[in-house]
Amino acid sequence: MFPQGPSEMKDPKADRPGFYKTKLGWIPQDWQCVPLSDAFTQRKNKGEPGLPVLSVTMDQGMVLRSSLDRKMESEVSPEDSLLVEPGDIAYNMMRMWQGAVTVADMRGVVSPAYVVCRPRKGVDPRFMLYQFKSHLGLYRLWANSYGITGDRLRLYFPDFALVSMLLPPLAKQKKITQILSTWDVAIEKTNGLIAAKKAQKKTLMQKLLTGKRRLPGFGDKWRICRLGELFDERCEVDADHLPLLAITGTRGIIPASEIERKDSSSENKSRYKVIRSGDIGYNTMRMWQGVSAVSSLEGIVSPAYTICIPKASVNAMFMGYFFKYQPMVHLFWRHSQGMVDDTLSLKYHNFARISVLVPDKSEQCAIADVLATADREIASLEAKFTALKEQKKGLMQKLLTGEIRVS
């Protein structure tokens, strides 16, 4: 179900000059509170042969159905599909309350599982789309959807038409849309930079972790050795005074309290394993899926983990990256034992037998520094991406309710 409705806090626009009270709160004098029947008509035109088949997505807008990487239901004939024109709003009647709605920017046909709406005169469809995607908008759409459970909720056009939304004058709709689209462009650009940086890091890993590319100042031959020559196993227990940690595939080693799942750890933690800063820990049954990390913390972890202590000739960060390199993950899979994937495990004695090609420690350190720099650049862009999304969320709240006025 929808997490929460509108806030019960006092409306910051209450009793301000130039505002009046409606059932949706205090709004500017030149705005209206209207049912969506005043903003849209339903388009029921049947599809036409030869037009592209389109789909509505949560985060990509309207796309060619053939571009979606998922299994589709059988083809729908043009006469059983719905025509959609540029500027129409189309939504998935079973997912509208989750944000499966967009503005069409091309002519095509969509499944009859969608509802197609044509904006009336004086209505900017992209402004309305921002309202539909806002928290309050989604709440109102959810409140008018009907079904026994969340997975069965549907919003047919007659119920959609009863939903009330705010409608400023057209010029102000367009101005608000222009402002919010600026944030959308910045968010999209930052997301593209993140993808490019991740691809760049992947290429760096492929070249640096295999010796195909050498950093300036290094030319010594790499040596083949077994992981048992590079690591010892840490088997310390009886340290339940230390904090409980968890080893994750994407977030590294973190306090177990930060994991958003039910605590299934044993009350008696005397057999839990100690892990210290600089150790590498891995999930014995998930090493072949890349669940390993270098620890910056000291604590205890479940006996289901294996803890490795790097020897003097090893840079832990280099090996941390090395263990995430896909061919290495595949090698871990080959050396894991079990009847099926769900029971595969890589215990230390099998881990220790794996042969790898590694440079001397000074080159390991240099490679780790290059990859850590790439990680910091990605983290900086991801922080910017999050900040932009939060800024846009705050702007939507203020612009779409008239709290911030536009000229």
N, C-alpha and C positions, 0 to 999 in steps of 0.2 A: 504494500500500500504506500501511498504518498507519505513521506516522512513527517511533514508538519505543515500547518496552514499559516496564514498571515500572522505576523507578530501582534501580540496584544499590547505592545508598547504604545505610548501616546504618539499620534501622528504629528511629525515635526511641522506639518503645514497647517495644523489646526489653528483657526482664528487669525491666520495671517491675512493682511489686506490683499485683495485680488483673488481670493480662493473661496470656494463654496463647498459645502458638505454634500456628498453623494453616498450611495450604499457601498462604493468602493473607496471611500475615504475623501479627504479634502483635495480638490483639484482646482487648477486655474480657471478663472471666469470664462475664458474663451475655449475651454475644453468641454467635451461631452462624455457622459457615461452612457454607452449604447449597447444594446444586444448585438451579437454578431450578425443577426439577420439584417441589421441596418448597414452592415459593412460588406457583406458578401451575398452573392447568389450561388446556388449550386449548379455546376456545369455537369450535364448528363449526356453530352454528345458522345456518340459511339466512335470508336477508333476508325482509322482509315488505313487501308493496305499500304505498305511501303514506309510507314512512319517508324522511327526508332522506338524500341521498347525501353521505357525508363523505370527507374526504381528510386524510392525515397529512402535516404539513409539518415542516421542520427547526426553524423558529424561531417559528411561530405556533400550534403545537399542532394540534388537530383543528379543521378548518374545513369549511364547506359547499363541496362541490366546485365549485359554480357561482360561488363568489366568487374562484376562482383565475384569474389573468390569464394563462392559457396554454391551448394547444390540448389537448383531452382525447381519449382514445380513445373508440370508440363506446360507447354506453350499455350497462351490464350489467344484465340482468334481475334482479329481486329474488331469484328462485330460484337465480341463479348468484352472488349476492353473499353477504356474511357479516354477520350481525347483530352489532351492538356496543351494549353497555349502559353506563350511567354507572358509572365506576369500573374499567372494563376497560382493559387496556393493549393498544394496537394498534401494530403496527410494519410498516414496509415491509421485506419480507424481503431486498430487494436493497440497501437503504440503511440497515439497522439499525446497521451498524458506523460510519456517518457521523452517527448521531443522529436518524434519521427514526423517532421513537417518541414516543408521547404517551399521556396518560390521557384517556379519553372523559368528557365532562361532559354528554352528551345521548344519547338513543337514536337509532340510525340504522343505515345499512348502509354497508359499505365494499367495495372491490374484493377479489376473491379473491387479488390480489397481496399482500395484507396477511395478517398473522397476528394473531389476536385471542386474548388471554390473560385469564383471570379470576383475580384474586388469591385465594389460599386464606385461611382464617381466621387472623388474627394478622399479616396482611401489609397494610401501607399502600401502595397503588399509587403515590402521589406520592413517598413515600420511595424506592421502587424506581426510579421515573423519574429522580430525582436520581442514583442510582447508575449507571443506564444512560447518563446524559449526562456523567458524570465521565470524566476522561481514562483512569483505570484500568478503569472499566466498559466504555468504548468499545473499549479494547484487548482485553479478554477476549471481547467480542462479536465483534470482528474475528477473533480467533484461532480462533474456532469456526465462522466462515463459510467456505464452500467455493466455489471457482470457479477458472477458469484465470487470469483477470486481475481487477484491482480492479473493473472495470465489470461483471463477471459474478459477483461474490461474492454468495452467498445464505445466509441463516440460517433454515433450516426449524425448526419447533418441536422436533423430536426433538434437534437440535443445541443449540438455545436452552436446552432443559431440562437439558443437561449442564453449562452454564456455572455456575461457583460464584460466589456473591455473599455479602456479609455481611448478617446479619439480627439487629438488636438487638430487645429486647422492644418490643411494639407501642407502649407509651406513649412510649418513647424515639424510635421511628420518627417518631411524630407531633410530638414536640418538635423534632427536627432539621428536619423538614419545615416547621414553623412558623418557625423561625429563617431558613432559606434562602429561604422565600417572602417574608419581609420584605425581603430584598435584591432579590428579583425585582420586588416592587412598586416599590421605589426606582429600579431600573434602567428599568422600564417608564415610570414617571413622568418620569424625566430624558429618556428617548428622546422622549416626547411633547412635552416642553418644547423640545427641539432642533428637532423638526419645526415647532412653532409659531413659534419664532424665525426659522427659515429662510423660512417662509411670510411672516412679517412683513417680513423683509428684501426678499423678492421684491416685495412690495407697495410698499415704500419706493423700490426701484429704479424700478419702473414710474412712480411719481409724481414723484420727484425728478429722474430723468434725462431726463424729458420736459418739465419745467416745469409740469406739471399741479398740483403742490404747490410753493409757494415757501416758503423758510425765512424767519423773521422778519428784517426789515432789508434784504431784497432785492426790488427791483421793476423793475430795468432790463430792457429788452427783450433777449432772446437773439438771437444773430446766426447767419446761415448762412455756413459757410465750408467749404472743402475740407480734407481731412486733410493735404494737401500744404502748406497754410498753417499747420498746427499742428505738423507734424513734419518733420524732416530724416531722411534715411537715413544710418545709420552703416555705413561700409564698411571700417573698419580691419581689417587682417590682420597677419600676421607678428608675433604675440604669443604664441607657443606656450609661453612661460615662465609664462603665467597659468593658473589652474586651469580644468579643463574643467567646464562647466555644462550643465544640461539644462532645457528649458522644458516644463513640464507643464500639463495642463488644470486640475488640481485642487490641486496642491501648490505652484504658482508656479514660480520659478526656483531650482533646487537644485543642489548638486554632483552631477555625473554618477555619482559612486560610490554615491549613495543610490538609484539606479534599479536595481530588481531584475530586470535582464535582461542578456543577454550584451553585452559592450562591442563594438560594431560600428564604432567610430570609427577613422578612418585613423591609422596611425602617424605620418605626416607631417601635422602640424596647422598648417603655415604659412599655409594658406588659410582656416583657421577664423576666424570673425568675433569681434571684440572687442565685449563688452557691458559697460556701466558702470552703477553704481548710479544709479537714476532713469530709465534707458532702459526702453522697452517692447519686448519681443521677442515674436515670434510664429512659429509653424510655418507656413511658406509654403504647405504643402499641407494644413494642418489649421486655418487661421484660421476657416474656415466652420464648424468644430466647436467653436470657442471656445478653442483652444489658444493663449493669449497670457497675458502676465503682466508686471507691473512688477518690475524687478530691484532687489534690495537688495544684490547682490553684484557684484564685478568679476571678469571671466573671459573665456573664449572659448567659443563655441558652434559647432555644425555649420553649414556653409554652407547647409544646408537651412532655416535660420531667417532671418528678416528683422528687423533691429534699427532701431528708430525713436527719434530724439532729440526729446523735447518742446521746443518753443520757449518763449520767455519768457512768453508769454500762456497757457501750459498747465500745469495741475496734473496730474502723471503719475498719481497715485492716482485722481483723478476719471476720467481717460480709461481707466485699467485697469478700473474698474467699468463704464464706458460700453461698453467692448469686450466685456464679458460679458453685457450686456443682450440678451435674445433677439432682438428686432427688429433690433438692430445686427449680431448674428451672422448673421441671415438676409440682411442687406444685404451682408455680406462674401461670403456664398455667391453672391449674384447677380452680384458683380463678379469672382468667381474664374473662371479660364479652364481648360478641359479637356474632353475628350470624355465622360468619366464621372466620378462622384464621386471615385473612387479616384485620379484624375489631376488633380483640380481644384487650382489653385494661385493664390494672390493675391500677385503680385509687387508691389514697392513702387510702380511707376508706375501700376498699377491701384488700389492702396490710396490713393494720393495724390489720385486723381480723385473719391473718394467725398465727397459733400456731407453735412454734419451740422449740427444746430442746437445751439449751446453757449452757456452763460452766460459772464460775465467771470470772470477767474481767482479773485477773492475768493469768488464764489458757488460756483465749482468746489471750492475748498478746504473750504468749509463743508459742502457735500454729501458730499465724500469723508470728512470727519470723522464725519458721522452714520452713514454706511455702515460705516466702520471700527469704530465703537463697536458696531454690530450684529454684525460679525465677531468682535470680542473676546468678546461675550456668548455667541455660538455656540461659540467655541473653549473658553471656560470650562466650558460645559455638556458639551461633548464630552470634556474632560479628566475631569470628574466622572463621566461615563458609563463611561469606560475604567477609572477608579479603582474604581468600584463593581463592575464585572465582575471585576477582579483580586481585590478583597476577597472576592467570592463564590467565586471559584475557589479561593482559599486556605482559606476556610471549609469548602468541600466536601471538600477534601483531608483536613482535620483532623476534621471532624464525621463524615464517612462511613466513616472508619477507626477511630473511637473515640479518636483522639489527644486531642481535646477531649471531655471527658465532659459529658453533660447530666443533670440531675436529673429 
